[in-house]
């Protein structure tokens, strides 16, 4: 299975490399009248891809942090509940029988 992953990775890398060679011409980006920037088209596509990946990772990191906070809060509540029920059970339990030694 590991060899299949490597083969697929190499094929995707070669396809991306050929794509970059086919799109080497200059592209001009205009920033709403504030200026413009010229770069190879593949660089522009790569920057857009990297920005999308970064935004996705940040959104995932924020969600993970929120879920970890909720999990910590739930664990504290469970621990408090277990302590409360333990004390309640101890208070309502009959005393142990006295031994006649």
N, C-alpha and C positions, 0 to 999 in steps of 0.2 A: 504494500500500500504506500510505503514511503517513496518508492521509486516512481510511482504514478504522480505523486505530488511534485516531485522534482521535474518530471517531464512536462507536466502542465505549467509549472512555474517558468521553465525555460521557454516554452512555446509562447506564453503571455509576454515574457520579456522581449523575445525576438519580434513579436508583433508590435509591441510598443516602440521598439527601436526602429523598425521599418516605418512605422507611422511618423516618428519624429523626423526621419530623413525625408519623407515625402512632404512634410509640412515645415520646411526650413525657411520659407519666405517671411519677410517682415510683416508684422501686424501693427497697426496704430490704434492705441486706446485713447479715447477722448474722455476727460473727466469733467463733464458738464460745464465746459467753458473755463475751467480752472487750469487747464494745461493738457498736454498729451504726452504719450509715452510710446516709443517704438521698441519692439522686441520681436524675436523670432516667434512664430505662431505656436510652436510646440512648447516654448517657455511660458507663454500666456496660458495655454491649456494646462500645463503642469501646475502653475500657480493657482489657477482656479480649482483644480483637483485638490491640491494641498490645503487650500483654504476651506474647502468643503469637508475634508477629513478632519481638520483641526476643529471646526465647529461641531461636527458630530461627536468627536472625542470629548470636547468640553461639555456638551449636553449630557453625554453618558456619565462623565465624572460628577457633574452636579446631581444627577439623579441617584447615582450610587451613594454619594455623601448624604443626601436626604434620606435614602432608605436605611443607611447605617445609623443615622440619628434616631429614626423611628424604631429600629430594631433594638437599639440600646435602651430607649425609653420603655419599650415593651418588656424587655428582660428585667428592668428595674421593677416594673409593676408586677411581673410574675413573681419575682423574689419577695416583694412585699406581701403579696397575696399568700404565698407559701408560708411565710413567717406568721401571718395573721391566722391562717387556718391551723397551723401547728399549735399555736398558743390556745386557740379555741378547743381543739381536740384534747389538749393536755388538761384544760380546765374542766371539761365535761366528763373526762374519763374517771371511772371509779378508782379509788385508791387500791394499790396492789395488796393482796392478802398478806397478813402478817405471818411470818414463819414461826413455828413453835420449836425452836432449837434449844 
